[in-house]
Amino acid sequence: MIDTLSWTCSIPYLPDRLVELQSLFPNRKSTNRSKTKGSCTTSTRHWSLPLIGIRLSSGTQNYITSIQCELPKLLYGHNGRLIRNAADLTVALRRLDSVLQFIADPGIESIVKGESSTIDKGHISRIDLVWQYNHPVSTLRGVLHNARHPRIYGGPDLFGNGNIAFQGNRFTVTIYDKMKWEKPKTRYKNASGVCSITPSVGSEVSRIELKLESKGYVAKTFGVDPKVGLKSFPFDEAYRVYRDLVLEFTNLGNHSSTSTTSLASFFASEALRDRFILERYITHRQHHPSRASALRREAQSVVLRSFDLSSLVPSLQRLKVVEVVNPWAENELLKFMTNNPGILEP
C-alpha cells in the first residue's frame, strides 16, 4: 500500500559510520551538489543505497536533513511486491530505523523517540500510495482516458507505451504495467536470457500509483494539522486515503442537467474498441464546446458505471494481493542480511 515515503528531518550522523554503511553495498552512489543564489552558495550531499531503496540527503554538516525510502525494498529488495498489511509496514519502518540508528550520533539523545528507540524522522513530505491489479493496463486506460480527477486541473497524459497519468502540482496519479517496468532490467534475467520475474496471480500486474507531495498537502489529506505535518499513520488509514482518492474519479461534476443518452451509451461501448471515436464524432458534427463537454461527461459516466471503479478498492478485508515475484532481487536482499546481521534487524 505504501511505496515511497520521504521525511524532512534533522538527524545528527557520524560520517565514519555512514562510510562504513556504504561499504557494505556493492551498488551505491554518493554525490555533492552546489546551488548558488545571489551571493549565497549551498551544498547538499546525497547518498543512495538501491538494494534497500534508501536515499539520504544532508544540507547541514553532519545532519541528515532528508530521508527517502521505498519501503517494499526493505522487505524484498524490489518494489514489485507490496506493503500488504500493518505487520509489513511495522517491519519496514523498523528496518529503516535500524539503518538510521547505525549511522546516528549516539551522543544526541533527542533523536530517539519513545521507549521503542525509533528515530524521530520529522514530518512526511511525500507519500506514494499504490496497489496492483490483475487487469491489463489497456483496460484501466480505456476506463479513465476521458476522466477528470477533481484534485487535478487538466486531463490525462496518454503515453505511447500504454501508460496513463494525471499530473497535478502536489498530487499525481500514474497507471502503468509493472511487469513491463521490471522486465527490461538485464540483471533480472537468468543464464538463458529469460526474465525470471513472474506475476503472483494471473498474467497481468497493472499498478495505480498515487503520489502526494509537500508537508501541508500530505497532512491535510490525512486529516492532521498542516503546520505540524504528518508524522505517522496506521496502515488502514493509508488504505482509506488511497480508496477515497481513487473513487474521486467518479466525481465528474453535476450530471443532473444532462441525463445519460443512448448516444453516450453507444460511444461508451464503442470506445472499448476505438477510444477516439467520440472525438471524431464531435469534430465531424462541430458541436458547441458546452455540448461536447456534456457528451464527454455522459459517456465517461457510463464507462465508470459499467466498469465499477469501486471494485478496485473494496473493503480492506477483501483487498486482493497481486504482486511481481522477483527471486533474483529477493535473494540479493537475503544474502545481504545473512552477511551483515544487525544492519536491518537490530
C-alpha positions in Angstrom: 0.0 0.0 0.0 2.8 2.4 0.8 5.8 2.6 -1.5 7.9 5.7 -1.3 8.0 7.8 1.9 10.0 11.0 2.3 10.7 12.8 5.5 12.2 16.2 6.2 14.2 15.8 9.4 17.3 16.8 11.3 19.3 13.7 12.4 22.9 14.0 13.5 25.1 11.3 12.0 28.7 10.1 12.3 30.5 10.4 8.9 32.7 7.3 9.6 29.6 5.2 10.2 28.0 6.4 7.0 31.1 5.5 5.1 31.1 2.1 6.8 27.4 1.5 5.9 28.1 2.4 2.2 31.0 0.0 2.1 28.6 -2.9 2.8 26.7 -2.4 -0.5 28.2 -3.3 -3.9 25.8 -0.8 -5.6 25.8 2.6 -4.0 26.2 6.2 -5.0 27.1 9.5 -3.3 27.1 12.9 -4.9 27.7 16.5 -3.9 25.6 19.3 -5.4 26.0 23.0 -5.1 23.4 25.7 -5.8 24.2 29.4 -6.0 21.5 32.0 -5.5 22.9 35.5 -5.5 26.0 35.6 -3.3 24.9 32.5 -1.3 26.1 29.0 -2.2 24.6 26.0 -0.6 25.9 22.5 -0.8 23.9 19.3 -0.4 25.3 15.7 -0.1 23.3 12.7 -1.3 23.8 9.0 -0.6 21.9 6.2 -2.3 21.6 2.5 -1.4 19.5 1.0 -4.2 19.2 -2.5 -2.8 17.2 -1.3 0.2 15.7 1.7 -1.5 17.1 4.3 0.9 18.3 7.8 -0.2 19.7 10.2 2.3 20.5 13.9 1.9 22.4 16.4 4.1 22.1 20.1 3.7 23.8 20.8 7.0 27.2 19.5 8.1 26.8 16.1 9.8 23.0 16.2 9.8 20.7 14.1 7.7 18.0 16.6 6.5 16.0 14.4 4.2 15.2 10.7 4.0 13.5 8.9 1.1 12.7 5.2 1.2 11.0 2.7 -0.9 9.5 0.6 1.9 9.0 -2.7 -0.1 12.7 -2.8 -0.9 13.5 -3.1 2.8 11.4 -6.3 2.9 12.0 -7.8 -0.6 14.9 -5.9 -2.3 12.5 -4.6 -5.0 9.1 -2.9 -5.1 7.2 -5.3 -7.3 5.8 -6.7 -4.1 3.6 -4.6 -1.8 3.4 -3.4 1.8 0.3 -5.6 2.2 -0.7 -5.0 5.8 0.1 -3.4 9.1 2.7 -6.0 10.0 4.6 -5.4 6.8 4.5 -1.6 7.5 5.8 -2.1 11.0 8.7 -4.4 9.9 9.7 -2.0 7.1 9.8 1.1 9.3 11.7 -0.9 12.0 14.4 -1.8 9.4 14.6 1.8 8.3 15.1 2.9 11.9 17.8 0.2 12.3 19.8 1.7 9.4 19.4 5.2 10.8 20.5 4.0 14.3 23.6 2.5 12.7 24.8 5.9 11.4 23.3 8.2 14.0 25.3 10.0 16.6 24.5 8.1 19.8 25.5 11.1 21.9 22.4 13.0 20.8 19.6 11.5 22.9 17.0 13.9 21.4 16.9 11.9 18.1 15.5 8.8 19.9 11.7 8.8 20.2 9.9 6.9 22.9 10.7 3.6 24.5 10.8 1.8 21.2 14.0 3.6 20.3 12.7 4.7 16.9 14.4 7.6 15.2 12.4 10.9 15.2 12.3 11.3 11.4 10.4 14.7 11.5 7.4 15.1 9.2 6.4 13.3 6.0 6.9 15.4 2.9 5.9 12.8 0.3 4.0 9.6 0.3 3.2 7.2 -2.6 0.1 5.0 -2.1 0.0 2.1 -4.5 -1.9 -1.1 -5.3 -1.7 -3.6 -8.1 -4.3 -5.4 -10.1 -4.8 -8.4 -12.4 -6.0 -6.2 -15.2 -4.3 -5.2 -18.4 -3.3 -1.5 -18.3 -5.2 -1.1 -21.5 -8.4 -1.8 -19.6 -7.8 0.8 -16.9 -6.6 3.3 -19.6 -9.8 2.7 -21.5 -11.9 3.4 -18.4 -10.1 6.6 -17.5 -8.8 8.1 -20.7 -11.7 10.7 -20.7 -11.9 11.0 -17.0 -11.0 14.0 -14.8 -9.8 14.0 -11.2 -11.2 16.9 -9.1 -7.8 17.5 -7.5 -6.1 17.8 -10.8 -6.8 20.7 -13.3 -6.1 19.0 -16.6 -6.9 15.7 -18.2 -4.7 12.7 -18.5 -1.5 12.2 -20.4 -1.6 9.2 -22.7 1.7 7.7 -23.4 2.8 5.6 -26.4 3.8 2.6 -24.1 0.2 2.3 -23.0 0.5 4.1 -19.6 -1.7 6.9 -18.4 -1.0 9.7 -15.9 -2.9 12.6 -14.3 -0.3 15.1 -13.2 -1.1 17.8 -10.7 1.1 20.2 -8.7 1.1 18.2 -5.5 -0.9 15.2 -6.5 -0.2 12.7 -9.3 -1.9 9.5 -10.5 0.1 7.1 -12.6 -1.2 3.8 -14.0 1.3 1.5 -15.7 2.2 -2.1 -16.4 4.5 -3.2 -13.5 5.7 -6.3 -15.4 7.0 -4.1 -18.3 8.6 -1.8 -15.8 10.6 -4.7 -14.4 11.4 -6.8 -17.4 13.9 -4.6 -19.3 16.4 -4.8 -16.4 19.0 -7.3 -17.6 20.1 -8.3 -14.1 16.7 -10.0 -13.7 17.4 -12.5 -16.5 18.7 -16.0 -15.9 21.7 -17.7 -17.7 19.4 -18.4 -20.7 18.4 -14.8 -21.1 14.9 -15.4 -19.8 13.5 -12.9 -17.4 12.9 -14.6 -14.0 10.1 -12.3 -12.7 6.5 -13.5 -12.7 3.1 -12.3 -11.6 1.9 -13.8 -8.3 -1.7 -14.0 -9.7 -2.8 -14.4 -13.3 -0.7 -12.9 -16.1 -1.2 -9.1 -15.6 0.1 -6.7 -13.0 -1.2 -3.2 -13.5 -0.3 -0.6 -10.9 -2.2 2.5 -9.7 0.2 4.8 -8.0 -0.9 8.0 -6.2 1.9 10.5 -5.2 1.2 13.2 -2.6 3.8 15.8 -2.1 4.5 18.7 0.4 4.2 18.8 4.2 0.9 20.7 4.1 -0.8 18.7 1.4 0.1 15.3 2.8 -1.0 16.4 6.3 -4.3 17.9 5.1 -5.2 14.8 3.0 -4.6 12.6 6.1 -6.6 15.0 8.3 -3.9 16.3 10.5 -2.6 19.9 11.3 -0.7 21.1 8.2 1.5 23.2 10.4 2.6 20.1 12.4 2.8 17.7 9.4 2.1 14.0 9.2 4.5 12.0 11.4 2.9 8.5 11.4 -0.2 6.7 10.4 -1.8 3.2 10.6 -2.0 1.0 7.6 -5.7 1.1 7.4 -5.6 4.9 7.3 -3.3 4.8 4.3 -5.8 2.5 2.6 -8.7 4.8 3.4 -6.9 7.7 1.8 -6.0 5.6 -1.2 -9.6 4.4 -1.6 -11.1 7.9 -1.3 -8.7 9.3 -3.9 -9.3 6.6 -6.4 -13.1 6.9 -6.0 -12.9 10.7 -6.6 -12.6 9.8 -10.3 -16.4 9.1 -10.2 -17.0 12.7 -9.1 -17.2 14.2 -12.6 -19.4 17.1 -11.7 -23.1 17.7 -11.7 -24.9 15.4 -14.1 -28.3 16.5 -13.1 -28.6 18.9 -16.1 -27.9 16.1 -18.6 -29.4 12.6 -18.5 -27.4 9.8 -20.0 -28.5 9.4 -23.6 -28.4 6.3 -25.9 -25.8 8.2 -27.9 -23.5 8.5 -24.9 -24.0 4.8 -24.2 -23.2 3.9 -27.7 -19.9 5.9 -27.6 -19.0 4.5 -24.2 -19.4 0.9 -25.6 -17.5 1.7 -28.9 -14.7 3.4 -27.0 -13.5 0.0 -25.8 -12.7 -0.8 -29.5 -11.8 2.7 -30.7 -11.1 5.2 -27.9 -11.0 8.2 -30.4 -14.5 7.6 -31.9 -16.2 10.2 -29.7 -13.7 12.9 -30.5 -14.1 12.2 -34.3 -17.9 12.5 -33.9 -17.7 15.8 -32.0 -15.3 17.2 -34.7 -17.5 16.0 -37.5 -20.7 17.4 -36.0 -18.9 20.6 -35.0 -20.6 20.6 -31.6 -20.5 23.7 -29.4 -17.9 23.2 -26.7 -20.5 23.1 -23.9 -22.4 20.3 -25.8 -19.1 18.5 -26.5 -18.2 18.6 -22.8 -21.6 17.4 -21.7 -21.4 14.4 -24.1 -17.9 13.5 -22.9 -19.2 13.6 -19.3 -22.2 11.4 -20.1 -20.0 8.8 -21.9 -17.4 8.8 -19.2 -20.1 8.3 -16.5 -21.4 5.3 -18.5 -17.9 3.8 -18.7 -17.2 4.2 -15.0 -20.6 2.7 -14.0 -20.1 -0.3 -16.4 -16.6 -1.0 -15.1 -17.5 -0.4 -11.4 -14.4 1.6 -10.3 -15.2 0.7 -6.7 -14.2 -2.9 -7.5 -10.6 -1.7 -7.4 -10.9 -0.5 -3.9 -13.2 -2.9 -1.9 -13.1 -3.1 1.9 -9.7 -3.7 3.4 -10.6 -7.3 4.3 -11.4 -8.2 0.7 -8.4 -6.4 -0.9 -6.7 -8.9 -3.3 -2.9 -9.0 -3.4 -1.4 -9.0 -6.9 2.4 -8.8 -7.0 5.5 -9.2 -9.1 7.7 -12.1 -7.9 11.4 -11.4 -8.4 13.5 -14.2 -7.0 16.8 -12.6 -8.0 16.3 -9.4 -6.1 14.8 -11.1 -3.1 17.8 -13.5 -2.9 20.1 -10.5 -3.1 18.5 -8.9 -0.1 18.6 -12.2 1.8 22.3 -12.6 1.1 22.9 -9.1 2.4 21.1 -9.7 5.6 22.9 -13.0 6.1 26.3 -11.4 5.5 25.5 -8.3 7.6 23.4 -9.2 10.6 22.3 -6.3 12.7 22.0 -3.7 9.9 18.3 -4.3 9.0 17.4 -6.4 12.1 19.0 -5.0 15.3 
